Amino acid sequence: MRVVVPYTKAARGIHLAYTFYYRHGDQARQVPPAETRSFEAARAEAIRCVIGLLADLGDDDMTGWLVRMRDQAGNELCTISVCEAEAARKRKQAG
């Protein structure tokens, strides 16, 4: 599911709060909400962070999700999977 924010809100400088849940073993760790101008900016931040998480995992064999992002109402907006994170890491390395 994706939340579409009207352009006028972003243009007026309204920031939206998103909560990230990072996978830690078989649990999830919630970090304090982050404010960004848009869903796209929040998703880009989640991907940037998950690339770092992949480096920390090393050779651990992981599948499934690494980050889940929710809006202020608790609605799940997106999930970043191991496969998506690996693809983003490879794109970043390629340059």
C-alpha positions in Angstrom: 0.0 0.0 0.0 1.2 3.5 -0.8 0.1 6.8 0.7 -0.1 9.7 -1.7 0.5 13.1 -0.2 -1.0 16.0 -2.0 1.7 18.2 -3.6 0.4 21.3 -1.8 1.3 19.9 1.6 4.9 19.2 0.6 5.1 22.6 -1.1 3.9 24.3 2.1 6.8 22.7 4.0 4.7 20.3 5.9 6.7 17.3 7.1 5.2 13.9 7.7 6.3 11.5 10.4 7.2 7.9 9.5 8.2 5.1 11.9 10.8 2.6 10.8 10.9 -1.0 12.1 14.3 -2.7 11.6 14.5 -6.5 11.6 16.8 -7.7 14.3 16.9 -11.5 14.2 13.4 -12.7 14.6 12.3 -9.5 16.2 11.7 -5.9 15.0 13.3 -2.8 16.6 11.3 0.4 16.3 13.3 3.7 16.0 11.8 7.1 16.9 9.7 8.6 14.1 11.5 10.5 11.4 10.0 13.5 9.7 10.5 13.9 5.9 8.8 15.9 3.2 7.4 12.9 1.3 6.9 9.2 1.2 9.6 8.9 -1.4 12.1 10.7 0.8 11.3 8.4 3.7 11.6 5.3 1.5 15.0 6.5 0.2 16.2 7.0 3.7 15.0 3.5 4.6 16.9 2.0 1.7 20.1 4.0 2.6 19.9 2.7 6.1 19.3 -0.9 5.1 22.4 -0.9 2.8 24.4 -0.2 6.0 22.4 -3.0 7.8 23.5 -5.4 5.1 27.1 -4.7 5.7 26.6 -5.3 9.5 24.9 -8.7 8.7 28.0 -10.0 6.9 27.5 -13.6 5.8 24.3 -14.2 7.8 21.8 -16.0 5.6 18.8 -13.8 5.7 15.6 -13.8 3.7 12.4 -11.8 4.0 12.0 -8.2 5.2 14.6 -5.9 6.7 12.7 -2.6 7.2 9.0 -1.8 7.5 7.8 1.8 7.3 4.5 3.0 8.9 2.8 6.3 8.8 1.5 8.3 11.9 -1.7 6.2 12.0 0.3 2.9 12.1 -0.5 1.9 8.5 2.2 -0.1 6.8 3.4 1.9 3.8 6.2 -0.2 2.5 8.6 -3.1 3.2 12.2 -3.3 2.1 13.2 -6.9 1.5 16.6 -8.5 1.6 16.5 -8.8 -2.2 15.6 -5.1 -2.7 18.3 -4.1 -0.3 20.9 -6.2 -2.1 19.9 -4.7 -5.5 20.2 -1.2 -4.0 23.6 -2.0 -2.6 24.8 -3.3 -5.9 23.5 -0.2 -7.8 25.3 2.0 -5.2 28.6 0.1 -5.7 28.3 0.3 -9.5 28.1 3.9 -9.2 
